[in-house]
Amino acid sequence: MKVQILGSGCPKCKMLEQHAREAVAELRLQAEVEKVTDFETIMGMGVMSTPALVVDGKVKSTGRVLTKDQIVTYLKG
């Protein structure tokens, strides 16, 4: 599984990354958590508002900081 956090590195992006790492740890998943800061790559994924969460290449959320529990739901489903 690949989890990507898209954003510039702002506080909201960092918070989303922290929550994603906590969710992966809670579920004990073998997942790669990657931070993507390149805006061409971000726009190439169709994301215009950050932070964004992408799971296995599918955009799950844009423009808001999800809670750990919300991310757990995305990772389970």
N, C-alpha and C positions, 0 to 999 in steps of 0.2 A: 504494500500500500504506500502511496505517495501523497503527502499532505503538503500543500504549498500555501504560504502566507504572502500575499501580494501587497506591497506598499513601500513607501519611501523611507521608513524607519522612524516615523513619528510615534509619539507615545501610544496612540490607539493601535498602531500596527504592532508595536512591541507587546501590548497587552493581549492582542489576539494571538500572537505567536506563543506567549506564555500559556494562555488557556488551551491552545492546541496541544502543546507539549504535555500539559497536565492531563488532558483527555486521553492522549495516546498512552501515557504511563498508567493511568487508572485502568484502562482496558487491556494493558499488557500486550499491545500490538507490536508486531514487527513492522514498523512504519518509518519511512524517511520523512522528516519534517524539514522543509526547505524554505528559506526566505528569498523572495524574488523582489528585487528593487529596480530592475531595468524597465523603464517605462515603455519601451517599444515592445518588450515581451508581454508586459501587463496589458497593453492596448491590443496586442495580437490575440489575447485570450478573450477579447470583447469586454474587458473590465474598464469602466470609466470612473469608478468611485472606489477609493480604497479606505480602509483595509478590506481585503477580500480573502475568502477561504476557498481553496480548490482541493478537491479530493479525487485522486486518480484521473486528473485531467478535466473534471467537471466542476464548474463554478457553482458553489453552494450558497455563498453569501457575499454581498458587496456593500460597502459604505457603512458598516457598523461593526461593533465589537461584540462577538457572540460570547456567551458564558461558556464555561467548561462543559456544563450539562447539555447545552445546545449542540456543541461540537461532538460530544459523545453520541448524541442521537444521529448525527450525520455519519459518524464513523461506523456505527452499528448497522445502518441501513444502506 
